[in-house]
Amino acid sequence: MATSVHEVIDAFRKAPSNSERGTRFEQLIQKVATVAVETMKVVDSLVALPALRQGDL
């Protein structure tokens, strides 16, 4: 699994075909979307925490 931007770019360059590059790109975007959703859940819970403590929600 690639851990840096440079490793991700290198993996795309080493893909044997445009089809494989497309597949890898789709998989990457799916992972990014999943992480973004999970990140927003955490952020929302952190933002809501002070309001819960004060009884505003």
C-alpha positions as CSV (number, residue, x, y, z in Angstrom):
1,M,0.0,0.0,0.0
2,A,1.4,3.4,-1.0
3,T,1.8,5.8,1.9
4,S,3.1,9.0,0.2
5,V,2.0,11.1,-2.8
6,H,5.2,10.1,-4.6
7,E,4.5,6.4,-4.1
8,V,0.9,6.8,-5.4
9,I,2.1,8.6,-8.5
10,D,4.9,6.0,-9.1
11,A,2.3,3.2,-8.8
12,F,0.1,4.9,-11.4
13,R,3.1,5.3,-13.7
14,K,4.0,1.6,-13.4
15,A,0.5,0.5,-14.3
16,P,0.7,-1.6,-17.5
17,S,-2.1,0.0,-19.3
18,N,-4.5,3.0,-19.3
19,S,-7.3,0.6,-18.3
20,E,-5.2,-0.5,-15.2
21,R,-4.5,3.2,-14.4
22,G,-8.2,3.9,-14.6
23,T,-9.0,1.0,-12.3
24,R,-6.4,2.2,-9.8
25,F,-7.7,5.8,-10.0
26,E,-11.3,4.6,-9.3
27,Q,-10.1,2.6,-6.3
28,L,-8.1,5.5,-5.0
29,I,-11.1,7.9,-5.3
30,Q,-13.4,5.3,-3.5
31,K,-10.9,5.2,-0.6
32,V,-10.6,8.9,-0.4
33,A,-14.4,9.3,-0.3
34,T,-14.6,6.7,2.5
35,V,-11.9,8.5,4.5
36,A,-13.6,11.9,3.9
37,V,-16.9,10.6,5.2
38,E,-15.3,9.0,8.3
39,T,-13.4,12.2,8.9
40,M,-16.5,14.3,8.7
41,K,-18.2,12.0,11.2
42,V,-15.4,12.6,13.7
43,V,-15.3,16.3,13.1
44,D,-19.1,16.5,13.6
45,S,-18.9,14.6,16.8
46,L,-16.1,16.9,18.1
47,V,-18.1,20.0,17.1
48,A,-21.2,18.7,18.8
49,L,-19.4,17.7,22.0
50,P,-19.3,21.2,23.6
51,A,-23.0,21.8,22.8
52,L,-23.9,18.4,24.4
53,R,-21.9,19.4,27.5
54,Q,-23.8,22.7,27.8
55,G,-27.2,21.0,27.1
56,D,-27.8,23.0,23.9
57,L,-28.6,19.9,21.7
